[in-house]
Amino acid sequence: MTGAPERTVSLTVNGTARAARTEVRTLLSDFLRHTLGLTGTHVGCEEGVCGSCTVLLDGEPVRACLMLAVQAEGRRVETVEGLAQNGELTALQRAFMSEHGLQCGFCTPGILMSLTAAERDGLPEEETATHVLAGHRCRCTGYNGIRAALTRSREGGSDEH
């Protein structure tokens, strides 16, 4: 640490209570990655534009690169590491694999988190594809595979071709 004021941040991450000391200026993305070791949350633009750092805060998608870790005090954070349960991928994750919805995978965790929130909220597929994906920058896929994965997941199918 560099002598900046520190504070203990206590929060629930992927269903587990966690607490750690950090500088008050530490971004939530850095806290998750470097302090808690949850490296699935990626940092791209550091300006909230690309969406790679998206996590769910009390069920709502937020850009972890625009939020301080201390702002998450006492709250519930979900990261991509928390999607799979007991080693089983979600239908959306399986559909991403089946439909080749990822290439390099850098943006994938943030997209999965936003799409997960949209599915939980019951947003219609077209609204999800149009509005939710507009907040994410993927330089590899052209979004066709991502849209196909969303359709496959919503139709209940996620088996490999």
N, C-alpha and C positions, 0 to 999 in steps of 0.2 A: 504494500500500500504506500501511497505517496504522502501521507500526512493529512489528507482530506478527511473531514468528519466521517465517522462510520456509524452504522446502526445495524442492529439485528433485524432481518426481514423474516417474518414467519408467514407462510402461506401454504396452501394445499396444492401440490403439483401432481397431476394424474392420479388423484385419489389418495396421495400420501402426504401427511404433514411434513413440511420441511422448514428448516430455519438455518440461516447462515448470516454471518457478519459481512457487510460490504460497505464500500464508500457510498455516501448518499447520492452521489452523481452517477452511479453505475446504471446503465441501461438494463431494462428487463432482459433483452436479448443476450447481453453479456453475462448477466447474472445466471440465466438458465444454462448458457453454454460453458462458461468458464468457472463459475462457482459451484453449480449443481451437476455439471458434466452431461447435460442434455444437449448434445450437439446436433440434434435433428432440426432445431430452429436455426435457419440460415440467415446470414446478414449479407444483403446485396448492396443496395444503394445507400443505406443509412439515412434515407430521407423519407421513408414511408411510401415510396412510389412503386417499388417492384413487388411488394407483397410477400417476399420470401420469408420474412420473419414473423408471419402471422401466427398467432396463438389464440386460444380462446380464453377470455377472462370472464369468469362467471357466465360462461356459455356464449359470449359475444366475441366475434373476431376483432382483434386489435393488432396493431403493428408494434411488435415488441421493441423495435429500434427507436420508437418515438416515445417510449414510456420509461420512466425510472422504476427500478426494482422496488423502491420504497412505496411507490403508488400501488403496488400489488399486495401490500401488507394486509393480512387477514382474508385475502380473496382466494378464489379457486382458479388455477391456471391449468389448461390442458395443452399439451404439446403433441406432436406427431408420435412420439414414443408411447403415448397413452392410448392411441387408437386401437391397436391390436389387443385382444384380451386372451390370456392363457395361450399365447403363441398363434392365435387365429386372427388373420387379417380381417378387416371389415369388408363388406361387400364392395364398397367403393374402392378400397385398396386393391382387391382382387380384380375389379373391373379395370383399374388403371393398368395392371399387368397384362390383362387379356387384350385390351384395346391399344396397347402401346402408348398410353397417355403420358409417358415420361421418356426422356432420352437421357440427358445428363443427370437429371433428378434434382438439380439445385433448387428450383422453384417448387418442386412437388410437395414438400411438407406444408408450405404456406397455402398452396391451392387446396390440398386435402383438408386442412383445418377450416378454410372458408366454406368449402363445399359441405363439410360435415355439419357446420352450423346452419347452412341453408337447408339441408335435408331435415335437420331436427326442427327447424322453424316451419317446415312444410311449404317452402317456396316452390312454385311451379317450375318445372324443368327449364322452360325457355327463359323465364325471368332469372333463374339461377345462372344459366349459361351466359346470358347477356350481361347482367349487372354484376354478378359476383366475379366472373372471370375478367371483366373489364378492369378490376382492381389488381390484376396480377400480370406481370411481364414474364413471358416464357420465350426465350430466344431460340429454342430447339424444335418444338413440336408443331408449331402452326395452329395449335389448339384443336385440330380435328380429332386426334386421339383422346384428348381430354373430354371433349364434347361427347364422343362415342362412349367413353367410360361412364360419364354421367348418365347417359341414356341406358346403358347396360345395367348399371347399379340400380336405377329407378325401376327397371323392368324386372328386377330380381335375379338376373342372370349374371354370373361372373366367372363362368368356367372358361378355361383356355380354349382357343380355337383349335 
